[in-house]
Amino acid sequence: MEAATKQHFFHHGEPGLEAEKQHCHFCQIRSFATRSRFPVTIVNTEDDAVLDPHFRFVDSSILGKGVEPTKGEFLTGCECVDAEDCQYSTCTCLQDVDDDSTDDEGVSTYGETPRRKVYAYHSHGTKVGHLRSKILASRNPIYECHESCACGSDCPNRVVERGRKIPLQIFRTENRGWGVRSTVDIKKGQFVDRYMGEIITAQEANRRRAKSHIAQRKDVYLFALDKFSDPESYDERLRGPPLEVDGEFMSGPTRFVNHSCEPNMRIFARVGDHADKHLHDLALFAIRDIPRGEELTFDYVDGIDDSENDALDPEKHKDMSRCLCGSPSCRGYLW
């Protein structure tokens, strides 16, 4: 670890080392636009391990072969004149959100019927920009404004789009490899970061699973973009098998977040343009207050243990991934 950092800090300012710097994790992190305000650091006080040299840090997902975004002519955004309007059901970005919010009072103008705020975030006080409790306790998707919208970058409904606002530290754990923690306190409902990687087709994901020495290990890094999968959808991209995000070889710091059966974060599907639902973000939010230094975790199977019966059969344990979270309610096995 010391040798890796020494090479970066003492030699990567020299000319002629561009190829070497492309493979340096510290140089990759240094290229992040938010590095000065919200840095990502790597520390190891446990052993001599270093990150896989073939891994590459990226600050946005990469589209793999056969994955196409929606063509520009089909992209649409809201036409809200005032950014505050993006909090209400009149905003077209929120057209799929049920108007059932009880967290904020509606507002009326010139005797009109009050408009109920339906977007996902608190809009006042110390909780501004944090997910509302009702959303946080659900598995509902989050709909945000985006680059095709008329509202500006200060729109209150662009929390995930504005990116990570929390400094993160990748550290070596005592018994679970690498983990992630924050160097500042995180509040309940606060956005932490996205899970990023190479977005690939279902066929390619299955090929990589088959190629992996241990298929269950590969599933640690693969997350399906299946929130909107529907065999009866008008969008053919949502009728078929969903795309998957592979963070094993390229990702952000959240690639190193470990599983826990009692996690302090939850992963949510975040939608920008409705025409790109097949490419929705995977956004991690704190589901309780997290003090600085505490390891960040989320439930890889989102609390659903579909291997419950198998976990009772000792004969099948050899084919399952053992859980090492150590929480009081640990399920014992992931899948």
N, C-alpha and C positions, 0 to 999 in steps of 0.2 A: 504493500500500500504506500509506504513511504517512497519507494523507488518510483512509483507511478506519478505521485504528486511532484516529486523533485524534477522529473523530466519535463512536466508541464510548466512549473513555475520558473525554472532556471534556463530552459532551452527553447520553449515555444514562442519566444519573442524574437528569435533569430530568423533571418530570411532563409528561404530555401527549404523549409520544413513543412510546406503546405500539405503534402500527402500524409505525413505523419500526424499533423494536427487534425486532419479529418477523422482519424481513428482515435483521437484522444477524448475521453469522456468529459474531462474538465473543459476542453475547448468547445465541445458540443454544447455543454450547459452554458458556457460563457456567451454563446451566440443567441441565447434566448432574449427576446426583447425586454422582458421584465427582470432580468438578472440583477440589476443594481438595486431595485426596490424590494424584490421578492426572490432572493437567491435560492438555489438548490445546492446543497453541500453533500459531500460523501465522507463518512468517517468510519473507522474500524479500530476499535480498541480491544477486540476479542481474539483475533488471530491474524494470519498473514494473507487472508483471502482478498482478492480484488474482483471487480466486476468482470464479467465475460468480455474479453476484448472485441468479440464480434458483435456485441450489442451496441446499438446507436441511439443516442438521445434525440428525440424530435419534439417540437412544440405544437405539432398538428398531425393528424392522421394522414397516411399516404394511401392513395387508391391503388390497389393491386391490379394485375392483369384481368381484364374482363369486367371491371367495375367502372361504371360510367355515372357521372352526376347528371342531374336533369339539365337539359339544354336551356340556354339562357332565355329563349322566347317563351318558355313555360313557367319561369320563375315569377312569383308575385310577392308583393309585400303590402303592408298597411299604408293607408294614405292619411293617417292621423296628423292634423296640423300642429297640435300641441302634444308634446311627449306624454303629458299626464293622461291624455285620452287613451294611451296604450294600456291603461290599467283596467279598462272597462270592456263590457261585452260588445261594444260598438267597434272595437278594434278587430279587423279581420284575422289577425294572427291568433286571436282567442276564439275563433268561430267553433272550435270543437270542445271548448270548455263549458261544463254545465254551470249555469248561473245560480250557484247555491252557496256563495260565500256568506259567512256570518262574522268574519273577523273585522271587517271595516264597514262603516256606515256609507250609504249611498249619498250622492249629491244631486241636487236638482237645480235647474236653471229656468228662471221665468215661469215657474209653476209647472214645469214638465215633470214627468214621473222620475223619481230618483234612479240613478244608474248604480247598479251594484258592481263593486270591484270584483273581478273574477280572476285576475292574474295571480300567480303563485306566491308572490312575495309580500312581506309587510312593507308598508309605505311610510310609516311614521316612527319617530323615536329611535331608541337604541337598536331596535330590531330591523331597521330599514334594510332592504336587500336580502333578508333572511327568509327562508321558506316558511310559510304559514304552517302552524301545527297540524291543520287538517290535511295538508298535502304531505307533510313529513311522515305522517302515520300511515300513508297510503302507498300504493304502487302506481299511482296515476302519473302519466307523462307531464312534462313541463313544456309549455308553449311560449316561445319568446319572439320578440321582434328581431330583425336581422338586417343584413347589408342591403337588401332590396326594398326596405321600408323607407317611408318618407321621414319618419322621426329621426332625431339626431342620436349621436353616440351617448348622450346623457340620458337617454330614455331609461326609465326605471325598470323596464322589462327586458334588459339586456345583461343580466347578471353573468350567466355562463359565457355569453359571447365576449364579454370584456376580459375573460380569462382569469387565471389564478391570481389571487391577491394575498396569498399566504406563503411565507418562506418555509420550505420543506428540507428535511435532512434525511438522507438515506444512510442507515447505520447497520452495523453487523449485530444481529441478535445473539443471544447465548446459545439457542438451540434450534432456530428456525431460519437460518441463513440471513438474508438481508431483510430489513424492515424499513418503515418510514415513520417519522414523527415530525411534529411542527416545533419551531423554536419560539412560537407565540401561542397564547391561549386562543382556542377556537370556540365560538359560541354555537349553541344549538341552532340548527337551520342554516348555518353559514356554508356557502359553497367553498369546497376545498380545491378540486381540480377535476379534469376529465381523464378517463381511461383512454389512452390513444394507442395507435399501432398501425399495422398494415391492414387495410380493409380488403378482404378477399371473398371470393364466391364460396358457397357451401361445398361445392365439389373440391375446390382447392383445400378448404379446411379439412375435409375428410381425408384427402390425400396426405396432408401433413400429420393427421392423427395416425394414419396407418404406417407412415414412415417413422414416427416417433418410437423409440425403444419401449417406452411405457406410455400407452395412450392416455391414461389418466393424468400423467404429468403434463402432457400437452394441453389438456383441458384447463389447467391452471391459468393459461395465458389466452385462451380463446373465449370470447364472449359474443354470443349471437345478437345481431340487431333484429330481434324478433318481436319487439313490442307491438308492432302494427301488422304482423303477419295475419293474413285472413284469406282463406281459400276462395271466398266470394267477393274479394275486393275488385273494384274496377281497375285498379292499378296492377298490371301483370307482375310488376316487381315485388308486390306484396302478396301475390297469390302463391308464388313458388317458395322454395327454401330460402331463408334469410341470409343476408351477408353476415360475415363474422369479422371481428377485430382480433388480430393476432399481435399481441404485444411482446412476444418472446424475444424477437431480434431487434425491434425498433419500437420505442415508446417514450413516455414521459416518466417522471418519478413515481407515479402511481402504479407502474408495473411492478414495483417492489413492495406494494402494500400486501400484508399477509391476511389470511382468512381468520375469522373468529366466529364461533357460534353465538357469541354475545358481542357484536360489533359496536363501534362508536360512529360508523358512517353507513350510509345506504346509497346504492347506485340508482339513479333515475334516468329514464329516457328523456332527452331534451330535444325538442323540435324547433328548427328555425323555419325555413320555407316549407310549407305543407307539401309542396311538390317533391321534396327530398326526404320524405319520411323513412325511406329505405336506408338512408344514410344518417340517421339521428345520432346525436352525441350520447355518450355514457357519462353522466355527471355525478360526482360524489359529493354528498352533503353530510354534515355532522348531524346525528340524530340525538345528541346530547352535548352538553358542554364538555370540552376536552382540554384539560390543562396542558400547557406546553411540556414537551418531553414525553408525554404518554404515547405509546405506539398507536398509530392509526390502523384501523382494521375495517373490513366489511365482510359480509357473508357471501361467499362465492356462489352459493346455491340459493341465496335470498330467503333463507329460513325454511326452504322446502326440502325435506329429507326424503327423497323418493327411493332411497336405498334402505329404508327402515327395516324391512324384513330381511334383507341380505345381511345387515349388520348383526343380526342375531344368529347367523349361520357361520360358524368358525371356518367351514370349508371354503367360503367365498371371500374371506378376509384377505387372502393372498392377492386377489385381483382388485382390491379396493385401496383408495388413498387414505392413509391414517391421518386424522386431525391432531395437530399438536398445539391447539390454541390454549389449552389448559384452563378454560373457563369452567365454572361450576356446572353449567348445563351443556358441556361439550357432547356432541353427538357421537364422538369416537371415530367416525369415518366420514369423508366428504362424499364419495361416490364409489 
